[in-house]
Amino acid sequence: MALLTIDLGNTRAKLRVWAPESEPGGELVRLAGVALDADSTLAEHALSWLKKGPPCQVATIAEVAEPELGAALRRALEPVVRGPVVRADAGLENQCSPPEETGDDRLLAARGALELFGEACVVVDAGTALTVDAVRPAAARSSPGESRGCFLGGAIAPGPELMAAALARGGARLECIEPRPGVAALGRGTTAALEAGVVLGFRGAARELVGAVEADAGWRDAPVVLTGGARGLLLEPEPFLERSIREEPELVQRGLLWACRRVLGAEAE
């Protein structure tokens, strides 16, 4: 029996199906995945895609899109998923105020990072927005239902494509460049200067935020878990920080998978 995880963003929904590699209870591996438009066709296309694979026992969803879209998707999935279809709970103590304003994607990426490192770390998600968050394991755990980690908060900044679009929109006769790794700082022309400002500015923002976030958390040289579609800009030509960096393309999905297992455990109990 497979598990279904869905990262429902503002424009795209990423669906992943997981199952044990060999026997039940073994290591879970990704069997299939698809990215769909997060619009009124989502539920129909998701059901059509799921029919091609194995039946799913549990489904967890990270919802960043409009609440109505997530609710409609859950209703559509309930008849085809054998067990619960739930908005994922990252199982973290959230120190933000008010906690309900923190995006599911940030919390579940933090959960995925804890599962990878098992220690306090800084999570850098380089996508449409750049988020830099601090997460640490719980100091102690006295009962099965207690939180297994603490989300301390972090910072949100524009991602490289947003920066490029803002320059093109707000500046006279400036084009919208496509951010690419390895650009020179000394741009000998307007296009090259825009590329330098966006790409190197993005790297500088990420470096500054990582240092400031870990300093506010009271840490020093904390490991960094890097995810998001623009993460390559932070890794080329060389890593943007001289410290332990772990790259995980599907960090939110890893958090969703942990939430699936937690739901299965609750059902077993």
Order of alpha helices (4+ residues) and beta strands (2+ residues): beta-beta-beta-alpha-beta-alpha-beta-beta-alpha-beta-beta-beta-alpha-alpha-beta-alpha-beta-alpha
